[in-house]
Amino acid sequence: KKSFDYDAGETHFVVVVIAMDQGNPPLFSQAIIDLNITEGAKYPPRFPADQLQLLVPENLPINSTVVVVEANGTEPGLAGVVTYSLVGVPALYPFQINSSSGAIYLVSSLDRETTPFYYFRVQATKLFEDEVLTSILVVNVTVQDVNDNAPFVTVLENPVTILTTHPVGGLVTTVMATDPDLGDNGTVRFILCNPGGYFDISATNGSILTTVPLPAVGNFSLFVTATDLGTPPLATNVTIVVLVVKPVAVTFAQQGAGFLFGQQRGTPTQPFGFFLNVPSASNGTIFARLGGVEASATYTTQLP
């Protein structure tokens, strides 16, 4: 009298058929028919939801199964066979799918720092006679960070030359570090492994400072470790050379013409640099003796 409604739960019926003659008294027999209603092949396969959100660690081994998706298409025979495929993905995509089981698995390594998100579609296909029936599942993958990058270290100046008169607590140089990982995995702390009583380093910003007056002269090799706070932590080491030298003495041939202040720059094999302040408006010549070598230079004053 009407069609079955599979979606409304009409999936099972018991029918009793009676055959009766017209005798007196009538005789009869009966048969019980058990009816199981299956989904019609006209319906495409169905996923439980339209979208799927996945969290995948970036160190997941290749060939690992990420997830198994399944579309409902279970009627008997060929009409119930569902196959799966990824739609619109490039050839070198890191994810593939088993066409019969629906298992999505990894075929190449992930790197969150390069590609933190993936978006693709899974198509379920069912064949019935000459008709192809399909449905789509949208998959969003977020790659989870793991501590797989050691800090990258640079030094503002290395080697660095300072004077024996360098003030206590004065900045010597700065160690800088970057780490592309997230959270604690990308948070860097600095450790000075051999301060020697003269130097210390800020654990958070990498500034190397003097802690006591420096000796007359000397060379120091400071071993700095930059380590992240990941589990397990990763570290990078760097050696910083500090050259401590005496201030340069300058003698004027004519006193009172001006005064000189400055400091030695670079290494002993590099030129010295000076700053000159001449309070008069006249021009003149500077005569200096540097380490036993006489030198002269002319200067020209310019009024503002």
C-alpha positions as CSV (number, residue, x, y, z in Angstrom):
1,K,0.0,0.0,0.0
2,K,3.0,2.3,0.5
3,S,6.8,2.4,0.2
4,F,9.0,1.5,3.1
5,D,10.7,4.4,4.9
6,Y,14.2,3.1,5.8
7,D,15.2,6.5,7.3
8,A,12.2,6.4,9.7
9,G,13.4,3.0,11.1
10,E,11.2,0.7,9.0
11,T,13.8,-1.9,8.7
12,H,12.1,-5.1,9.9
13,F,8.6,-6.7,9.4
14,V,7.1,-10.1,10.3
15,V,4.3,-11.1,7.9
16,V,1.9,-14.0,8.5
17,V,0.3,-15.5,5.4
18,I,-2.7,-17.8,5.8
19,A,-4.1,-20.2,3.1
20,M,-7.7,-21.3,3.8
21,D,-10.1,-23.5,1.9
22,Q,-13.9,-23.1,1.8
23,G,-14.9,-26.5,3.3
24,N,-17.0,-26.9,6.4
25,P,-15.3,-26.6,8.7
26,P,-12.6,-24.8,6.7
27,L,-9.0,-26.0,6.9
28,F,-6.0,-23.7,6.7
29,S,-2.3,-23.5,7.0
30,Q,0.0,-20.5,7.5
31,A,3.5,-19.3,6.9
32,I,5.6,-16.7,8.7
33,I,7.7,-14.4,6.5
34,D,10.5,-12.4,8.1
35,L,11.3,-9.2,6.1
36,N,14.5,-7.2,6.6
37,I,14.5,-3.8,4.8
38,T,17.8,-2.6,3.5
39,E,18.8,0.9,2.3
40,G,18.1,1.4,-1.3
41,A,21.0,1.8,-3.7
42,K,19.8,5.2,-4.8
43,Y,21.2,6.7,-1.6
44,P,24.8,7.9,-1.7
45,P,27.2,6.7,1.1
46,R,27.1,8.8,4.2
47,F,29.8,10.0,6.6
48,P,28.8,10.5,10.3
49,A,29.6,14.2,10.0
50,D,30.5,16.7,7.2
51,Q,33.8,17.8,8.8
52,L,36.6,16.1,10.8
53,Q,39.1,18.0,12.9
54,L,42.5,16.2,13.6
55,L,45.5,17.0,15.7
56,V,48.6,15.3,14.4
57,P,52.1,15.6,16.1
58,E,54.8,16.7,13.6
59,N,57.1,13.8,14.6
60,L,54.5,11.1,13.6
61,P,56.4,8.3,11.9
62,I,55.9,7.8,8.2
63,N,53.3,5.1,7.3
64,S,51.4,5.7,10.6
65,T,47.6,5.6,10.4
66,V,46.2,9.0,11.3
67,V,42.5,8.1,11.3
68,V,40.1,5.7,9.7
69,V,37.0,7.2,8.1
70,E,33.9,5.2,7.2
71,A,30.8,6.0,5.2
72,N,27.6,4.1,5.6
73,G,26.8,2.0,2.5
74,T,26.2,-1.5,3.9
75,E,23.5,-2.9,1.7
76,P,24.3,-6.4,0.4
77,G,26.1,-7.0,-2.8
78,L,28.0,-4.6,-5.1
79,A,25.6,-1.8,-4.2
80,G,27.0,-1.7,-0.7
81,V,30.7,-1.5,-1.7
82,V,32.2,2.0,-0.8
83,T,35.6,3.2,-2.0
84,Y,37.6,6.2,-0.7
85,S,39.8,8.7,-2.3
86,L,41.4,12.1,-1.6
87,V,40.1,14.9,-3.8
88,G,42.2,17.7,-5.2
89,V,45.5,17.1,-3.4
90,P,48.9,17.5,-5.0
91,A,51.1,14.6,-6.0
92,L,53.6,15.0,-3.1
93,Y,50.9,15.4,-0.4
94,P,51.9,14.0,3.0
95,F,48.6,12.1,3.5
96,Q,47.1,9.3,1.5
97,I,44.1,7.0,2.0
98,N,43.4,3.3,1.7
99,S,40.7,3.1,-1.0
100,S,39.0,0.1,0.6
101,S,39.4,0.6,4.4
102,G,39.3,4.4,4.6
103,A,42.5,4.5,6.6
104,I,44.3,7.9,6.2
105,Y,48.0,7.4,6.7
106,L,51.2,9.5,6.5
107,V,53.5,9.1,3.5
108,S,56.1,11.9,4.2
109,S,57.4,13.8,7.2
110,L,55.5,16.8,8.7
111,D,57.1,20.1,9.8
112,R,54.9,22.4,11.8
113,E,57.3,25.3,11.3
114,T,56.9,25.0,7.5
115,T,53.2,23.9,7.2
116,P,51.1,24.1,10.4
117,F,47.8,23.2,8.8
118,Y,46.4,20.9,6.1
119,Y,42.9,20.9,4.5
120,F,41.7,18.2,2.2
121,R,38.5,16.3,1.2
122,V,37.7,12.6,1.3
123,Q,35.3,11.3,-1.3
124,A,33.3,8.1,-0.6
125,T,32.0,6.5,-3.8
126,K,29.4,3.8,-4.3
127,L,28.4,2.2,-7.7
128,F,24.9,1.1,-8.6
129,E,24.2,-0.1,-12.1
130,D,25.3,2.9,-14.3
131,E,25.1,5.4,-11.5
132,V,28.0,6.7,-9.4
133,L,26.9,7.9,-5.9
134,T,29.3,10.0,-3.8
135,S,29.6,12.1,-0.7
136,I,32.4,14.4,0.7
137,L,34.1,14.6,4.1
138,V,36.1,17.8,4.8
139,V,39.3,17.0,6.9
140,N,41.2,19.8,8.8
141,V,44.6,18.8,10.2
142,T,46.4,20.9,12.7
143,V,50.1,19.9,13.1
144,Q,51.1,19.9,16.7
145,D,54.5,21.3,17.7
146,V,57.2,19.1,19.2
147,N,60.6,20.2,20.4
148,D,62.6,19.5,17.2
149,N,64.6,22.8,16.8
150,A,67.6,23.8,18.8
151,P,68.1,27.6,19.4
152,F,69.9,29.5,16.6
153,V,72.5,31.7,18.2
154,T,74.1,34.9,17.1
155,V,76.5,37.2,19.0
156,L,76.3,41.0,18.7
157,E,80.1,41.3,18.8
158,N,82.6,38.4,18.9
159,P,85.5,38.7,19.6
160,V,85.0,41.9,21.7
161,T,87.6,44.3,23.1
162,I,87.1,46.2,26.3
163,L,89.3,48.4,28.5
164,T,90.6,47.5,31.9
165,T,88.6,50.5,33.1
166,H,85.3,49.0,31.9
167,P,82.7,49.7,34.6
168,V,81.4,47.0,36.8
169,G,78.0,45.9,35.6
170,G,78.8,47.4,32.1
171,L,77.6,45.6,29.0
172,V,80.3,43.5,27.2
173,T,78.3,42.0,24.4
174,T,74.9,40.3,23.8
175,V,74.1,36.8,22.8
176,M,70.9,36.5,20.8
177,A,68.9,33.3,20.1
178,T,65.8,32.4,18.1
179,D,63.8,29.1,18.3
180,P,60.9,28.6,15.8
181,D,59.1,26.1,18.1
182,L,56.1,27.1,20.2
183,G,55.6,27.8,23.9
184,D,58.3,26.3,26.2
185,N,59.8,24.5,23.1
186,G,60.7,27.9,21.7
187,T,61.6,29.7,25.0
188,V,65.4,30.2,25.3
189,R,67.5,30.7,28.5
190,F,71.2,31.5,28.6
191,I,73.9,30.0,30.9
192,L,77.5,31.2,31.2
193,C,79.4,28.0,31.9
194,N,82.7,29.6,33.0
195,P,82.2,33.1,34.3
196,G,85.6,33.1,36.0
197,G,84.5,35.6,38.6
198,Y,84.6,38.5,36.1
199,F,81.5,38.1,34.0
200,D,77.8,37.0,34.2
201,I,75.0,36.7,31.7
202,S,71.3,37.5,31.8
203,A,69.4,34.2,31.6
204,T,66.5,35.9,29.7
205,N,68.1,38.4,27.3
206,G,71.7,37.1,26.8
207,S,73.4,40.3,28.0
208,I,77.0,39.6,29.2
209,L,78.1,42.0,32.0
210,T,81.2,42.5,34.1
211,T,80.7,41.7,37.8
212,V,84.0,42.9,39.3
213,P,86.9,45.2,38.2
214,L,88.9,43.7,35.4
215,P,92.6,42.7,35.6
216,A,95.3,44.8,34.0
217,V,95.1,42.9,30.7
218,G,93.9,39.5,29.6
219,N,92.0,37.3,27.2
220,F,88.9,35.4,28.3
221,S,87.0,32.6,26.4
222,L,83.4,32.5,27.7
223,F,81.4,29.4,27.0
224,V,77.7,30.2,26.6
225,T,74.8,27.7,26.3
226,A,71.5,28.7,24.9
227,T,68.9,26.1,25.8
228,D,65.1,25.9,25.3
229,L,62.6,24.8,27.9
230,G,61.2,21.9,25.9
231,T,61.1,18.2,26.9
232,P,63.7,17.0,26.3
233,P,65.5,20.4,26.1
234,L,67.7,21.2,23.1
235,A,70.8,23.5,23.3
236,T,73.4,25.3,21.3
237,N,76.8,26.3,22.5
238,V,78.9,29.3,21.5
239,T,82.4,30.6,22.6
240,I,82.9,34.3,23.0
241,V,86.4,35.8,23.2
242,V,86.8,38.9,25.3
243,L,90.1,40.9,25.0
244,V,90.9,43.2,27.9
245,V,93.4,46.0,27.0
246,K,94.8,49.1,28.7
247,P,93.6,52.6,27.7
248,V,95.7,54.4,25.1
249,A,98.0,57.2,26.4
250,V,98.2,60.3,24.2
251,T,100.7,63.2,24.6
252,F,100.2,66.6,23.1
253,A,103.3,68.5,21.8
254,Q,101.6,71.8,22.7
255,Q,99.6,71.8,25.9
256,G,96.3,73.6,26.2
257,A,95.3,73.3,22.5
258,G,92.6,70.8,23.4
259,F,92.1,67.5,25.0
260,L,91.6,64.0,23.7
261,F,89.3,61.3,24.9
262,G,88.5,57.9,23.5
263,Q,89.2,54.2,23.7
264,Q,90.9,51.5,21.7
265,R,88.7,49.7,19.2
266,G,89.1,46.2,17.8
267,T,92.1,43.9,18.2
268,P,95.7,44.9,18.6
269,T,96.2,44.4,14.8
270,Q,93.4,46.9,13.9
271,P,93.7,50.7,14.0
272,F,92.9,52.7,17.1
273,G,90.0,55.2,17.0
274,F,89.8,58.5,18.9
275,F,87.3,61.3,19.5
276,L,88.7,64.8,19.6
277,N,87.2,67.8,21.3
278,V,89.0,71.1,20.6
279,P,87.5,74.1,22.5
280,S,89.2,76.7,20.3
281,A,88.2,77.9,16.8
282,S,91.8,77.5,15.5
283,N,93.2,74.8,13.3
284,G,96.2,72.8,14.4
285,T,98.2,69.5,14.4
286,I,98.0,66.7,16.9
287,F,101.3,64.9,17.8
288,A,100.9,61.6,19.6
289,R,103.1,58.7,20.7
290,L,101.3,55.3,20.6
291,G,103.2,52.4,21.8
292,G,106.6,54.0,20.9
293,V,105.5,55.0,17.4
294,E,105.1,58.7,16.7
295,A,102.2,59.9,14.6
296,S,100.6,63.2,13.7
297,A,97.3,64.3,12.3
298,T,95.8,67.6,11.4
299,Y,92.4,68.8,12.6
300,T,90.1,71.5,11.4
301,T,87.5,73.0,13.8
302,Q,84.1,74.0,12.5
303,L,82.0,76.4,14.4
304,P,78.2,75.6,14.6
